[in-house]
Amino acid sequence: AQLQLPPGADVSSSSSPPVSLAWHPTTPQILAAGGASGVNIFEVPTTPPAEQPPALVGPGIQYALPTAAGSSVAVTAVAFSPAGDLLVAADSAGSVHVWWLEGDGEEGEAPLLSWQPFGGSSDAAAGAAAVASVQVLHQADDGSTVLMTGDARNAALKLWSLPPAAALDGASPVCLQAVQFVSSARGADDVFCHAVVQRELQLVVLANTVRKQVYTLHYSLSGSAATSLTSAAGAAFDYAAFWGVQQPILSLATGLEAAESQEMAPPQLLLYTVQTDAIQQYWVNPALCSSSGEEEEEAAATEPEVVLAPADEASAAAAAAANGSRAVAADVADGEEV
């Protein structure tokens, strides 16, 4: 299918970021595409004739970034809320914007909420201030949401609590937790991650291209996110695990596969990765990515089967020895360096 890019996007220019895509969670033919000037909403036919290639209908509604005329700010990430009523976009100047899709506004309306999770910058070309990822981790019954943002390298992650859509206008996001990945050798320069969220397992999966490592961060829900009460939704990272791979991961996606051995066993986490010389699929035992009581017992009897890259053997061996030769993992405290 041919995707008509948003106005101003130029894929031949090295200064133009890749187009960011997100499928609507409840209306599968709706696709959001973020590019050089904002987010376009496309309708993709689900049942094209067999003899014809699929075609995109659109662009339809367009949501422009609230920037000054002539600005080079571009969308770097886009996401829908689980209910599909919120559209969230991050940009190259370090801002995050939230639109309410079920409001009474017209096409091109300004976002109800905009803020800079990491300080931001007016110099979009610098790129260092960009928000590289934005993900909605959970949406509670009352409509409040938990959002995750990552800085330009996804080396710093923050969790945010947002009020229900009807109360977004003029609201202030509440930062719930901040986590920073660093390296003892090169600090933040040793971290450049691709981030995806697996909501069913309450995991954030990050692939560090520089170190040839994969990290998982488990998060626990609180407030209405966990109990369906009317208090604001909340979340916190509570467990981290990592392992090495032999080739840098350039992009990744996740999936789930039902366990074959036990009827009540949790599904296996699947990682689909594009690496420098291969496209790989990995199976990950979710028990090794959480510190809950039952999972800890299962993890104690399960040796992680991973292939460590030579550059990571020393650090992995030291960490494994400190953890009794089990999965390389650690508890995560608020604002703690990982």
C-alpha positions as CSV (number, residue, x, y, z in Angstrom):
1,A,0.0,0.0,0.0
2,Q,1.2,3.5,-0.8
3,L,1.1,5.9,2.2
4,Q,0.6,9.6,1.3
5,L,2.9,11.4,3.7
6,P,1.7,14.5,5.7
7,P,2.3,17.8,3.9
8,G,6.0,18.9,4.1
9,A,7.4,15.4,4.7
10,D,10.4,14.5,2.5
11,V,11.7,11.0,2.9
12,S,14.7,11.8,0.7
13,S,16.0,14.4,3.2
14,S,18.2,13.3,6.0
15,S,16.7,15.9,8.2
16,S,13.2,14.4,8.0
17,P,12.4,11.8,10.7
18,P,10.8,8.5,9.7
19,V,7.0,8.5,9.6
20,S,5.6,7.3,13.0
21,L,2.6,4.9,12.7
22,A,0.0,3.7,15.2
23,W,-3.1,1.6,14.6
24,H,-6.3,2.5,16.3
25,P,-7.0,-0.2,19.1
26,T,-10.8,-0.5,18.5
27,T,-11.2,0.5,14.8
28,P,-8.5,-1.5,13.0
29,Q,-8.8,0.3,9.7
30,I,-7.8,3.6,11.3
31,L,-4.1,4.5,11.0
32,A,-2.4,7.5,12.5
33,A,0.8,8.7,10.7
34,G,3.0,11.4,12.2
35,G,5.4,13.3,10.1
36,A,7.0,16.7,9.4
37,S,4.0,18.9,10.5
38,G,1.6,16.8,12.5
39,V,-0.5,13.7,12.6
40,N,-2.7,12.5,9.7
41,I,-5.5,10.0,10.3
42,F,-6.0,7.5,7.4
43,E,-8.7,4.9,6.7
44,V,-7.2,1.6,5.4
45,P,-9.7,-0.8,3.7
46,T,-9.7,-4.1,5.5
47,T,-11.0,-6.3,2.6
48,P,-9.5,-5.2,-0.7
49,P,-10.3,-7.2,-3.8
50,A,-7.8,-10.1,-4.3
51,E,-6.8,-8.8,-7.7
52,Q,-6.0,-5.3,-6.5
53,P,-3.4,-4.0,-4.0
54,P,-4.7,-2.4,-0.9
55,A,-5.1,1.4,-1.1
56,L,-5.3,4.0,1.6
57,V,-8.2,6.4,1.8
58,G,-7.1,9.7,3.0
59,P,-5.5,11.5,4.6
60,G,-8.6,12.3,6.5
61,I,-8.4,14.4,9.7
62,Q,-5.2,16.2,10.3
63,Y,-3.9,17.3,13.7
64,A,-1.2,19.9,13.3
65,L,1.6,20.5,15.9
66,P,1.1,23.8,17.8
67,T,4.3,25.4,16.5
68,A,5.3,28.7,15.0
69,A,5.0,29.2,11.2
70,G,8.1,27.9,9.4
71,S,9.2,25.7,12.3
72,S,11.1,22.5,11.5
73,V,9.5,20.6,14.5
74,A,8.3,17.1,13.4
75,V,6.4,14.2,15.1
76,T,8.8,11.6,16.5
77,A,6.2,9.2,18.0
78,V,2.5,8.7,18.0
79,A,0.1,6.5,20.1
80,F,-3.6,5.9,20.8
81,S,-5.0,5.2,24.3
82,P,-6.4,1.7,24.8
83,A,-9.9,3.0,24.5
84,G,-9.0,4.9,21.3
85,D,-10.3,8.2,22.6
86,L,-6.9,9.9,23.0
87,L,-4.2,10.6,20.4
88,V,-0.8,11.3,21.8
89,A,2.2,12.6,19.8
90,A,5.7,13.5,20.7
91,D,7.9,15.9,18.7
92,S,11.5,16.7,17.9
93,A,11.5,19.8,20.1
94,G,10.8,17.8,23.2
95,S,7.0,18.3,23.6
96,V,4.2,15.8,24.1
97,H,0.7,16.7,22.8
98,V,-2.7,15.0,23.6
99,W,-5.9,15.3,21.6
100,W,-9.3,14.1,22.6
101,L,-10.8,12.4,19.5
102,E,-14.3,12.2,20.9
103,G,-14.5,15.9,21.8
104,D,-16.5,18.4,19.8
105,G,-13.5,20.1,18.2
106,E,-13.0,20.4,14.4
107,E,-10.2,19.1,12.2
108,G,-6.9,20.7,13.0
109,E,-7.9,21.6,16.6
110,A,-5.2,22.4,19.1
111,P,-4.3,19.7,21.6
112,L,-6.0,19.8,24.9
113,L,-2.7,19.2,26.7
114,S,1.0,19.9,25.8
115,W,4.1,19.7,28.0
116,Q,7.8,19.1,27.9
117,P,8.7,15.9,29.8
118,F,12.5,16.5,29.7
119,G,12.8,20.3,29.4
120,G,12.6,20.5,25.6
121,S,14.3,23.0,23.3
122,S,13.4,25.6,20.7
123,D,16.1,24.2,18.5
124,A,14.4,21.2,16.9
125,A,17.3,20.6,14.5
126,A,19.6,19.8,17.4
127,G,17.6,16.6,18.1
128,A,19.0,16.1,21.6
129,A,15.8,17.5,23.1
130,A,13.5,15.2,21.2
131,V,11.1,12.8,22.8
132,A,11.8,9.5,21.1
133,S,8.9,7.5,22.4
134,V,5.5,7.9,23.9
135,Q,3.3,4.9,25.0
136,V,0.1,4.7,26.9
137,L,0.6,1.9,29.5
138,H,-2.9,1.8,30.9
139,Q,-6.3,3.5,30.8
140,A,-8.6,3.1,33.8
141,D,-12.3,2.8,33.9
142,D,-12.7,6.5,34.8
143,G,-10.6,7.5,31.7
144,S,-7.5,8.5,33.5
145,T,-4.3,7.2,31.9
146,V,-0.7,6.3,32.6
147,L,1.7,7.5,30.0
148,M,5.4,6.7,29.4
149,T,7.8,9.1,27.7
150,G,11.4,8.5,26.6
151,D,14.1,11.1,25.9
152,A,16.0,11.3,22.6
153,R,18.0,8.1,23.3
154,N,15.3,6.4,25.5
155,A,18.0,6.4,28.2
156,A,15.6,8.4,30.5
157,L,12.1,7.2,31.0
158,K,9.3,8.9,32.9
159,L,5.8,7.7,33.9
160,W,3.0,10.2,33.9
161,S,-0.6,10.2,35.3
162,L,-3.1,12.1,33.2
163,P,-6.7,12.9,34.2
164,P,-9.8,11.8,32.2
165,A,-10.2,13.3,28.8
166,A,-12.9,15.7,29.8
167,A,-10.5,17.2,32.4
168,L,-7.4,17.4,30.2
169,D,-7.8,21.0,29.1
170,G,-5.6,23.1,31.4
171,A,-4.5,20.1,33.5
172,S,-0.9,19.4,34.6
173,P,0.5,15.9,34.1
174,V,1.8,14.3,37.3
175,C,5.2,12.6,37.0
176,L,5.0,9.3,38.9
177,Q,8.5,7.9,38.4
178,A,11.8,8.6,36.5
179,V,14.3,5.9,35.5
180,Q,17.8,6.6,34.0
181,F,19.9,4.1,32.1
182,V,23.7,4.8,32.3
183,S,26.9,2.9,31.6
184,S,29.9,2.9,33.9
185,A,32.1,3.2,30.8
186,R,30.5,6.0,28.7
187,G,27.5,7.1,30.7
188,A,24.4,7.9,28.7
189,D,26.4,7.7,25.4
190,D,26.3,3.9,25.8
191,V,22.5,3.8,25.7
192,F,20.4,4.1,22.6
193,C,17.2,2.1,23.0
194,H,14.2,1.2,20.9
195,A,11.1,0.9,23.2
196,V,7.9,-1.0,23.0
197,V,5.2,-1.8,25.6
198,Q,3.5,-5.2,26.2
199,R,0.4,-4.2,28.2
200,E,-0.8,-7.7,28.8
201,L,2.3,-8.6,30.8
202,Q,2.9,-5.0,32.1
203,L,6.3,-4.9,30.6
204,V,8.3,-2.2,28.8
205,V,10.9,-3.8,26.5
206,L,14.0,-1.8,25.4
207,A,16.7,-2.9,22.9
208,N,20.0,-1.1,23.5
209,T,21.6,-0.9,20.0
210,V,24.9,0.4,21.4
211,R,25.5,-2.3,24.0
212,K,23.7,-5.1,22.1
213,Q,21.4,-5.7,25.2
214,V,17.7,-6.1,25.8
215,Y,16.1,-4.7,29.0
216,T,12.7,-5.4,30.4
217,L,11.0,-3.1,33.0
218,H,8.0,-4.5,34.8
219,Y,5.5,-2.0,36.1
220,S,2.7,-2.3,38.7
221,L,-0.6,-0.5,38.5
222,S,-2.2,1.5,41.4
223,G,-5.2,3.6,42.0
224,S,-8.1,3.1,39.4
225,A,-5.6,1.5,37.0
226,A,-5.6,-1.5,39.3
227,T,-8.7,-1.4,41.4
228,S,-11.3,0.4,39.1
229,L,-11.8,3.0,41.8
230,T,-12.3,6.7,41.0
231,S,-8.8,7.7,42.3
232,A,-6.3,8.7,39.7
233,A,-4.5,6.0,37.8
234,G,-0.9,5.3,38.8
235,A,2.0,3.0,38.0
236,A,5.6,2.4,39.0
237,F,8.5,0.3,37.6
238,D,9.3,-2.4,40.2
239,Y,11.7,-4.9,38.4
240,A,14.4,-4.8,35.8
241,A,16.0,-7.6,33.8
242,F,18.5,-7.7,31.0
243,W,20.4,-10.0,28.7
244,G,22.8,-9.7,25.8
245,V,22.4,-10.6,22.1
246,Q,25.1,-11.1,19.4
247,Q,24.0,-8.4,17.0
248,P,22.7,-4.9,17.5
249,I,18.9,-4.7,17.4
250,L,17.7,-2.0,14.9
251,S,14.0,-2.3,15.6
252,L,11.7,-4.7,17.5
253,A,8.1,-5.6,18.1
254,T,6.5,-7.9,20.7
255,G,3.8,-10.6,20.7
256,L,2.4,-13.3,22.9
257,E,2.3,-17.1,22.6
258,A,0.3,-19.4,24.8
259,A,2.4,-21.8,26.9
260,E,2.1,-25.4,25.7
261,S,3.2,-27.3,28.9
262,Q,0.8,-25.9,31.5
263,E,-2.8,-24.8,31.0
264,M,-2.6,-22.0,33.6
265,A,1.0,-20.9,32.7
266,P,1.4,-17.3,31.5
267,P,1.9,-16.7,27.8
268,Q,5.4,-16.5,26.5
269,L,6.8,-13.1,25.4
270,L,7.9,-13.1,21.8
271,L,10.4,-10.5,20.5
272,Y,10.6,-10.0,16.7
273,T,13.8,-8.1,16.0
274,V,15.6,-6.7,13.0
275,Q,19.3,-6.9,13.5
276,T,22.3,-6.0,11.4
277,D,22.6,-9.3,9.6
278,A,19.4,-11.2,10.5
279,I,15.8,-11.0,11.5
280,Q,15.4,-12.9,14.7
281,Q,12.6,-14.2,16.9
282,Y,13.2,-14.6,20.7
283,W,11.1,-16.4,23.3
284,V,11.2,-14.8,26.8
285,N,9.8,-16.4,30.0
286,P,7.8,-13.7,31.7
287,A,8.6,-15.2,35.0
288,L,12.2,-13.9,34.6
289,C,10.9,-10.3,34.2
290,S,8.9,-9.9,37.4
291,S,9.5,-10.2,41.1
292,S,6.0,-11.4,42.2
293,G,6.0,-14.4,44.6
294,E,4.9,-17.2,42.2
295,E,7.0,-16.0,39.4
296,E,10.1,-15.8,41.7
297,E,9.6,-19.5,42.5
298,E,9.3,-20.4,38.9
299,A,12.3,-18.3,38.0
300,A,14.4,-20.0,40.7
301,A,13.9,-23.3,38.8
302,T,14.4,-21.9,35.4
303,E,17.8,-21.0,33.9
304,P,17.6,-18.3,31.4
305,E,18.7,-19.4,27.9
306,V,20.4,-16.5,26.2
307,V,23.4,-16.0,24.1
308,L,25.7,-13.4,25.5
309,A,27.7,-11.2,23.2
310,P,31.5,-11.2,24.0
311,A,31.5,-7.6,25.0
312,D,28.8,-8.3,27.6
313,E,30.2,-11.5,29.1
314,A,32.1,-9.9,31.9
315,S,29.3,-7.6,33.2
316,A,26.7,-10.3,32.8
317,A,28.9,-12.9,34.7
318,A,29.4,-10.4,37.5
319,A,25.8,-9.6,37.8
320,A,24.8,-13.3,37.6
321,A,27.2,-14.2,40.4
322,A,25.7,-11.4,42.5
323,N,22.2,-12.8,41.8
324,G,22.9,-16.5,42.5
325,S,23.4,-17.4,38.8
326,R,19.7,-16.5,38.1
327,A,18.4,-14.0,35.6
328,V,20.3,-10.7,35.6
329,A,17.8,-8.4,37.2
330,A,17.3,-5.8,39.9
331,D,14.6,-4.0,41.7
332,V,14.1,-0.4,40.5
333,A,13.6,2.5,42.9
334,D,12.2,5.9,42.0
335,G,14.7,7.8,40.0
336,E,17.3,5.1,40.3
337,E,20.0,4.6,37.7
338,V,19.9,1.2,36.0
